[in-house]
Amino acid sequence: MIFGEFPLAECEDLLLAHSLRLPDRILKKGRRLTSADFPMLAAAGITQVHGARLEPGDLDENAAAGAIAAGLCGPGIAARAAHAGRCNLYATQRGLITVDAETIDGINAIDEAVTVATLPPLSAVRAGAVVATVKIIPLAVGRDAIEACQAAAGQGALHLLPFQTRRAALIVTGQPGEPARNFASAVTSSRRRLEELGSHLGLVQRCPHRSTAVTAALLEAQAAGCSLIMISGSTVPKDRADTVPAAIVAAGGEIIHFGMPVEPGNMLLLARLGDVPVIVLPGCARSRRSNGLDWVLQRMLAGLPMGRAEIMAMGVGGLIRSPAEADEDEPATQPEPVRVPAGRKVAALVLAAGSSRRMGGANKLLQPVGGIAMLRRVVNAALASHCSSVRVVTGAGADAAQACLDGLDVQFVNNPEHATGMASSLRCGLAALPADADAVVVLLADMPWIDGGHIDRLLAAFDPQQPRIIAPVRDGRRGNPILWPRKLFAEMAAVSGDVGAREVLQRHASQIDSVAFDDDAIFADLDTPQALAEAAAR
């Protein structure tokens, strides 16, 4: 590249070094001049122009920046069009950025004309966020330098690890006299964190700050199919033998690590219940400001290992100083009342009005299965799913059913005609659904092995633009629950007797989409003492 000041007559194909302000326009830096530009430059009194003339083997700043940026793009990273010698790289979806620091340093050492700047490694980003920028300092660069940079980039120095969707539960413990705002702040801050990372906080449980109560809540969350459990304690643990860690162990879990070299966030505890990670939140988790919990969640949801070694390696850079955020630490006075749907509004309707005639006098829905009342298991599954609301139709033993579900985010609908059969409960429930529900999943309260994952698979198959019935199937046999589109609500409300909406299903057999399942949860209902005993043995 030949750089200098050139007479106007010699400026054909010259790249402008600096922007030129003319009476009626601005010629931007980097513009390639042509003879058509000469008259207006001359009219402005410009006789000499600073610029660069490319030589054979040179690339202009935009071509050079674009060529290097393309070589840096790994999975989940793309480059925008270069402009003014700069090419930005961005994330194509939400995730965590990994950076090969050695490669970036190597490229920056090749030639002072080339610079690459990135976000810090393991930064969490949204789709479209700029994660790196390539800037060419002069107006052009020799092709040899660009090729050296491309060779150094290898298979791409920047990669995106997309966040994996988790079905999360939050257990909030409390003590007598504790302010309601503590519960509110724990729920709102946890929901915000999870949803920003693409996960779903479905099941929220409130219980006393006692080991036995926390153990029961943990087992409920596990049975509901939650793949991540967080616990916000009334007090943070001070020892592995404290209330909440002891409850995790009593539930059959193990403590992986207690404490972390990150401030704020020192008091985080990481555990595991079977295959489900359990995080005991530090006190700072009620705040919206960044803390160690954010680092653990981001890396865990990006699929990175998260254990003792990974936590203890967070100390360098672990002193987090967030900018002041006015009033951000002030929690809402109440938890967010509306459950956030995942792109479609599907309500859950749990039919729990039966009189348990075949159970020998006992209310079958209150009988424990795996230590959890059958009705509570089914409702927890609905709450853990992506359903936008949960309504429970009660009838026989309505007071006991409501007491069984105390503290859960559900609405009750009483069916005074429950003795006439299931159809009356279906009518009551449909009439109480939100007006904006696109569909409903009808759950039978005596099917305790259904979890949030089963329900979410039905929701994933539902298309509001082409609404059809979605039914679970195994080996050619149809089971429950079933998802019904709104267009069939009127027909469903017109049924009678004790067969539910079976007639509607038969009339619209051509509108059924089947979802294949590989377990018997979609068939297993417990109607008799023998079935209950077999479930207890299982």
WOGI-V163423 format. One record per run of one state. SS is the DSSP state (hx for helix, st for strand, lp for the rest). FROM is the first residue (numbers start at 1). TO is the last residue. If there is no record, write none. Layout:
# WOGI-V163423
ss:from:to
SS:FROM:TO
SS:FROM:TO
This chain:
# WOGI-V163423
ss:from:to
lp:1:1
st:2:7
hx:8:10
lp:11:14
st:15:16
lp:17:19
st:20:21
lp:22:25
st:26:27
lp:28:31
st:32:32
lp:33:34
hx:35:43
lp:44:47
st:48:53
lp:54:57
st:58:60
hx:61:72
st:73:73
lp:74:76
st:77:79
lp:80:82
st:83:83
lp:84:85
st:86:91
lp:92:94
st:95:99
lp:100:100
hx:101:108
lp:109:113
st:114:118
lp:119:123
st:124:125
lp:126:129
st:130:136
lp:137:139
st:140:142
hx:143:153
lp:154:157
st:158:162
lp:163:166
st:167:174
lp:175:179
hx:180:196
lp:197:199
st:200:208
lp:209:210
hx:211:223
lp:224:227
st:228:232
lp:233:242
hx:243:250
lp:251:253
st:254:258
lp:259:262
st:263:263
lp:264:268
st:269:273
lp:274:275
st:276:280
lp:281:282
hx:283:286
lp:287:291
hx:292:301
lp:302:307
hx:308:312
lp:313:318
st:319:319
lp:320:345
st:346:352
lp:353:356
hx:357:359
lp:360:363
hx:364:366
lp:367:367
st:368:369
lp:370:371
st:372:373
hx:374:384
lp:385:388
st:389:394
lp:395:397
hx:398:404
lp:405:410
st:411:414
lp:415:417
hx:418:420
lp:421:421
hx:422:431
lp:432:438
st:439:444
lp:445:451
hx:452:460
lp:461:463
hx:464:466
lp:467:468
st:469:474
lp:475:476
st:477:485
hx:486:493
lp:494:501
hx:502:507
lp:508:508
hx:509:511
st:512:516
lp:517:519
hx:520:522
lp:523:528
hx:529:537
lp:538:538
